[in-house]
Amino acid sequence: MGVFVFLPLVLPLTAWPVARLAEHHLHPRMATWLLTCISGVLAVCSTLCLALLMVVGTAQLPGNPLPDGWSDPEVREAVPYDEVAGKVAIPALIAVLVSCARAAWRHHRVRRGAGRALTGLPSRSVVVLPDEESAYAYALPGRRNRVVVTTAMLATLTGPERRALFAHERAHLDAKHHMFLLTVQLAARANPFLRPLRTAVTYTTERWADEAAATRVGSRRIVARAVGKAALVSRSAPLAAMAGFAVAGPVPRRVAALLGPAPAARVWPSLFTSAGLAAWGAAAGTTVSALSSANSAITLFLILKAATPL
């Protein structure tokens, strides 16, 4: 295997062009699904490889509880600089697990706190908070999905723009965008090379909700006005730390996209178009990266298994 054992840790770099291609050439719904799946697969592969490297390093430590076969010379030959790589992998894997656990706990805590903050208010799908100073709106997922908006935000928008705002937030809830955002956030914490994909998914989920709102309202221009006006007056919501809450995304790009033609609604673009070539090329590159990552991790696992006495 040689240096190829380290590939799962750096192959997420190959996903950077995929993020740009997906943003510009795919429907936001498909781009969100594609980039989220890429992030999840590559994050799992790199974390698994890191864990296996840690096993090789840990097996050589004095008094380790692991089988002696795991420190066999044949196993160590599969990992260049095995002593250094294995021992460095120990704190690295601990840092990854702690970071992911903290992000997941913060997401759960903020979500639970948001639900408690609305206790006593009418149990409707739209909750209006009497706040004349802070203008913001967000979608609150849970057992009872709700859209939370302040009176300051409502005062800024016209009737049609309010309907566009509510349609946008409901689209977040219907498509469970908070789960996509949480997945890419955890993936970026597992491997920092996946951060560009997290940024891309933040944009594509907003574009997905924009397009859904435009379809429901029947006017892309009204949604563009609502997005622009809301961005000018909005302040950070108290739930901005939670994945999927009050995420505005790149507003100028969203408005420009809404003022342009609607993206193709096909599930996958034709191969005989520039968008199709970009999409298929991105999918092929991602598949190769994921398979290479999985191959390195599985090969090392099999070596360790073969070196373990029954």
C-alpha positions in Angstrom: 0.0 0.0 0.0 2.8 2.4 0.8 1.8 6.1 1.0 -1.6 5.2 -0.5 -2.8 4.4 3.0 -2.9 8.1 3.7 -5.1 8.9 0.6 -8.4 8.8 2.5 -7.2 11.8 4.6 -6.4 14.0 1.6 -8.7 12.8 -1.2 -11.5 15.2 0.0 -9.4 17.8 -1.7 -10.7 16.3 -5.0 -14.2 17.3 -4.0 -13.5 21.0 -4.2 -14.2 21.3 -7.9 -17.4 19.3 -7.4 -18.8 21.9 -5.1 -18.3 24.7 -7.6 -19.7 22.6 -10.5 -22.8 21.5 -8.5 -23.6 25.1 -7.4 -23.6 26.4 -11.0 -24.8 23.5 -13.1 -27.2 21.5 -11.0 -30.6 22.1 -9.7 -30.3 23.2 -6.0 -32.2 20.1 -4.8 -29.8 17.7 -6.6 -26.7 19.7 -5.7 -27.7 19.5 -2.0 -28.2 15.8 -2.1 -25.0 15.2 -4.1 -22.7 17.3 -2.0 -24.1 16.0 1.3 -23.6 12.4 0.2 -20.1 13.2 -0.9 -19.3 14.9 2.4 -20.7 12.0 4.4 -18.9 9.3 2.5 -15.5 11.0 2.4 -15.8 11.9 6.1 -16.6 8.4 7.1 -13.7 7.0 5.0 -11.1 9.5 6.3 -12.3 8.9 9.9 -12.1 5.1 9.5 -8.6 5.4 8.0 -7.5 7.6 10.9 -8.9 5.0 13.4 -6.9 2.2 11.7 -3.7 4.2 11.7 -4.3 4.8 15.4 -4.6 1.1 15.9 -1.2 0.5 14.2 0.4 3.1 16.4 -1.3 2.0 19.6 -0.3 -1.6 19.1 3.3 -0.6 19.5 2.9 1.3 22.7 4.2 -0.5 25.9 1.5 -2.4 27.7 -1.0 -2.1 25.0 -4.1 -4.4 25.3 -4.2 -5.1 21.6 -3.1 -8.4 20.0 0.7 -8.6 19.4 0.0 -9.4 15.7 -1.2 -5.9 15.1 2.4 -4.6 15.6 3.8 -7.3 13.3 6.5 -6.0 10.9 4.3 -7.0 8.0 1.6 -4.8 9.3 3.9 -1.9 9.9 5.3 -2.1 6.4 1.8 -1.2 5.1 2.1 2.2 6.9 5.2 4.4 6.1 6.6 6.0 9.2 4.2 3.9 11.2 5.4 4.9 14.6 5.0 8.6 13.9 1.7 8.3 11.9 0.1 5.9 14.4 0.9 8.1 17.4 -0.1 11.3 15.7 -3.4 9.7 14.7 -4.3 9.1 18.4 -4.8 12.8 19.3 -6.1 13.5 15.9 -8.9 11.0 16.1 -9.8 12.1 19.7 -10.0 15.7 18.4 -12.3 14.6 15.6 -14.6 12.7 17.9 -14.8 15.4 20.5 -15.4 18.1 17.9 -18.2 16.1 16.2 -19.8 15.3 19.6 -19.7 18.9 20.6 -21.4 20.0 17.4 -24.1 17.4 17.6 -24.7 18.3 21.3 -24.9 22.0 20.5 -27.4 21.3 17.7 -29.6 19.3 20.1 -29.3 21.8 23.0 -30.2 24.8 20.9 -33.1 22.9 19.3 -34.4 21.9 22.7 -33.9 25.4 24.1 -35.7 26.9 21.1 -38.7 24.7 21.7 -38.8 25.6 25.4 -38.6 29.3 24.5 -41.8 29.0 22.6 -43.7 27.3 25.4 -46.9 29.1 26.2 -47.3 30.6 22.8 -50.1 29.4 20.5 -49.3 26.1 18.9 -49.6 27.2 15.3 -47.5 26.6 12.3 -46.4 30.3 12.4 -45.2 31.9 15.6 -45.0 35.7 15.6 -42.8 37.2 18.3 -43.6 40.7 19.5 -40.2 42.3 18.7 -40.2 45.6 17.0 -36.4 46.0 17.0 -34.9 42.7 15.8 -36.0 41.6 12.4 -35.5 37.9 11.7 -37.2 34.7 10.7 -36.3 31.0 10.8 -37.7 27.5 10.5 -37.8 25.5 13.8 -37.9 21.8 13.1 -39.3 19.3 15.7 -42.4 17.3 16.5 -44.4 20.4 15.6 -42.6 22.2 12.8 -43.0 25.9 13.1 -41.9 29.1 11.4 -40.8 31.8 13.8 -40.9 35.5 12.7 -40.7 38.8 14.5 -43.2 41.7 14.1 -40.2 43.8 12.9 -39.7 41.5 10.0 -43.3 41.4 9.1 -43.5 45.2 9.1 -40.8 45.4 6.5 -42.4 43.2 4.0 -45.6 43.6 1.8 -48.3 40.9 1.8 -46.9 39.0 -1.2 -43.4 39.2 0.2 -44.6 37.8 3.5 -46.1 34.8 1.7 -42.8 34.3 -0.1 -41.0 34.4 3.3 -43.3 31.8 4.8 -43.1 29.6 1.7 -39.3 29.8 1.9 -39.2 28.8 5.6 -41.7 26.0 5.1 -39.6 24.6 2.3 -36.8 24.3 4.8 -39.0 22.3 7.1 -40.6 20.1 4.4 -37.2 19.1 2.9 -35.5 18.8 6.4 -32.7 21.1 5.4 -31.4 21.2 8.9 -30.3 17.5 8.6 -28.4 18.2 5.4 -26.6 21.1 7.1 -25.8 19.1 10.2 -24.4 16.3 8.1 -22.0 18.6 6.2 -21.1 20.4 9.5 -20.1 17.1 11.1 -18.2 16.1 8.0 -16.3 19.3 7.9 -15.3 18.8 11.6 -14.2 15.2 10.7 -12.0 16.4 7.9 -11.3 20.2 7.4 -10.8 19.6 3.7 -14.5 19.2 3.4 -15.3 22.8 4.6 -15.9 24.1 1.0 -18.6 21.5 0.6 -20.2 22.7 3.8 -20.2 26.3 2.4 -21.7 25.0 -0.9 -24.5 23.2 0.9 -25.4 26.3 2.9 -25.9 28.0 -0.4 -27.7 25.2 -2.2 -30.2 24.6 0.6 -31.1 28.3 0.5 -31.5 28.2 -3.3 -33.6 25.1 -2.9 -35.9 26.9 -0.6 -36.0 30.0 -2.8 -37.0 27.9 -5.8 -39.7 26.1 -3.8 -41.0 29.5 -2.6 -41.0 30.9 -6.1 -43.1 27.9 -7.3 -45.6 28.2 -4.5 -45.9 32.0 -4.8 -45.9 32.0 -8.6 -43.4 34.9 -8.9 -39.6 34.7 -8.8 -39.3 38.5 -8.7 -41.4 38.7 -5.5 -39.2 36.1 -3.8 -36.1 38.0 -4.9 -37.5 41.2 -3.4 -38.4 39.4 -0.1 -34.9 37.8 0.1 -33.2 41.2 -0.5 -35.4 43.2 1.9 -35.2 40.6 4.6 -31.4 40.5 4.3 -31.1 44.3 4.6 -33.1 44.6 7.8 -32.4 41.2 9.5 -30.2 40.7 12.5 -28.7 37.5 13.7 -31.4 35.3 15.2 -30.7 33.9 18.7 -30.5 30.4 17.2 -27.8 31.1 14.6 -25.5 28.6 16.2 -27.7 25.7 15.2 -27.3 24.1 11.8 -30.2 25.1 9.6 -31.4 28.0 11.7 -31.3 31.5 10.4 -28.8 30.7 7.6 -29.1 33.4 5.0 -26.5 32.2 2.5 -24.9 34.5 -0.1 -27.8 36.9 -0.6 -26.6 38.7 -3.8 -26.1 35.4 -5.6 -29.5 34.2 -4.5 -31.2 37.3 -5.7 -29.3 37.2 -9.0 -30.3 33.6 -9.5 -34.0 34.4 -8.8 -34.0 37.2 -11.3 -32.6 34.8 -13.9 -34.3 31.8 -15.6 -35.5 28.9 -13.4 -33.0 26.0 -13.1 -33.8 22.9 -15.1 -36.2 20.7 -13.0 -34.9 17.4 -14.4 -33.6 15.0 -11.9 -30.3 14.6 -13.8 -29.2 16.8 -16.8 -28.6 15.2 -20.1 -25.1 14.0 -20.9 -25.2 16.0 -24.2 -25.2 19.4 -22.5 -22.5 21.4 -20.7 -24.4 21.1 -17.4 -24.7 17.3 -18.0 -21.0 16.9 -18.7 -20.1 18.9 -15.6 -22.5 16.9 -13.4 -21.4 13.5 -14.7 -17.7 14.5 -14.5 -18.3 15.6 -10.9 -20.1 12.4 -10.0 -17.4 10.3 -11.6 -14.6 12.1 -9.8 -16.4 11.8 -6.5 -17.1 8.1 -7.0 -13.4 7.4 -7.7 -12.4 9.4 -4.6 -14.8 7.6 -2.4 -13.8 4.2 -3.7 -10.1 5.0 -3.3 -10.7 6.1 0.3 -12.7 3.0 1.0 -10.2 0.7 -0.7 -7.3 2.0 1.4 -9.3 1.7 4.7 -10.6 -1.8 3.9 -7.1 -3.0 2.8 -5.5 -1.9 6.0 -8.4 -3.5 7.9 -7.9 -6.8 6.2 -4.1 -6.7 6.9 -4.8 -6.2 10.6 -7.4 -8.9 10.6 -5.0 -11.4 9.0 -2.4 -10.5 11.6 -4.8 -11.1 14.5 -4.6 -14.6 16.0 -7.9 -16.5 16.2 
